[in-house]
């Protein structure tokens, strides 16, 4: 079952956008450390990280279906 390459590429692009958002959140924290984030920043970070993990799992599954990995 071949998955459209564009679909996998879009998913990769979205994962990278989330990665950059996470990096930006960390850079805005005092001393650039995650544990120095405010509760609101940490909640945002965790929500984005959870979304990214789900997208990575989806991409992994699609790649397995295509026997890319």
Backbone torsions as a table, in degrees:
resi	resn	phi	psi	omega
1	UNK	NA	102.0	-178.1
2	UNK	-78.8	133.7	177.2
3	UNK	-100.0	139.1	179.9
4	UNK	-56.2	128.0	179.2
5	UNK	-58.1	-38.2	-179.6
6	UNK	-61.1	-35.4	178.9
7	UNK	-65.3	-43.8	178.8
8	UNK	-67.5	-39.7	178.6
9	UNK	-64.1	-40.4	178.7
10	UNK	-62.8	-42.4	179.6
11	UNK	-63.0	-42.6	177.0
12	UNK	-60.7	-43.2	179.9
13	UNK	-62.1	-44.4	179.4
14	UNK	-64.7	-37.9	177.5
15	UNK	-63.0	-42.1	179.3
16	UNK	-66.3	-38.6	177.0
17	UNK	-60.1	-42.2	178.5
18	UNK	-65.8	-37.9	177.8
19	UNK	-60.8	-43.3	179.0
20	UNK	-65.5	-36.8	177.1
21	UNK	-64.1	-41.6	178.0
22	UNK	-63.5	-43.5	178.0
23	UNK	-61.0	-40.1	179.1
24	UNK	-64.6	-43.0	178.4
25	UNK	-60.4	-42.8	179.3
26	UNK	-65.7	-40.2	-178.9
27	UNK	-66.1	-24.7	180.0
28	UNK	-84.0	-14.5	179.4
29	UNK	-74.9	150.9	177.0
30	UNK	-55.5	131.1	-178.7
31	UNK	62.3	10.9	178.6
32	UNK	66.0	29.6	-177.5
33	UNK	-115.6	135.0	-177.7
34	UNK	-59.4	-39.9	-176.2
35	UNK	-72.7	-6.8	175.5
36	UNK	-93.4	3.1	-179.0
37	UNK	-71.5	153.4	172.8
38	UNK	-72.0	168.4	179.8
39	UNK	-61.0	-40.0	179.9
40	UNK	-66.6	-43.1	178.4
41	UNK	-63.2	-41.7	-179.3
42	UNK	-65.7	-39.2	177.7
43	UNK	-63.3	-42.6	177.4
44	UNK	-63.7	-45.2	179.1
45	UNK	-58.3	-47.8	-178.1
46	UNK	-64.5	-37.8	178.6
47	UNK	-64.9	-44.9	179.2
48	UNK	-66.1	-41.2	-179.8
49	UNK	-63.7	-39.1	177.6
50	UNK	-65.2	-42.5	178.2
51	UNK	-63.0	-42.5	179.0
52	UNK	-62.8	-43.1	179.9
53	UNK	-62.0	-40.0	178.5
54	UNK	-65.3	-40.8	179.0
55	UNK	-67.0	-37.6	178.0
56	UNK	-66.5	-38.3	177.3
57	UNK	-64.8	-40.1	177.4
58	UNK	-63.2	-44.9	178.8
59	UNK	-62.8	-42.6	178.2
60	UNK	-58.7	-44.2	179.6
61	UNK	-63.4	-44.6	178.9
62	UNK	-61.7	-40.6	179.8
63	UNK	-67.9	-35.5	176.1
64	UNK	-65.0	-41.7	179.0
65	UNK	-61.1	-36.6	179.6
66	UNK	-86.3	-0.9	-177.6
67	UNK	59.8	33.8	174.1
68	UNK	-74.5	-28.1	179.3
69	UNK	-133.2	NA	NA
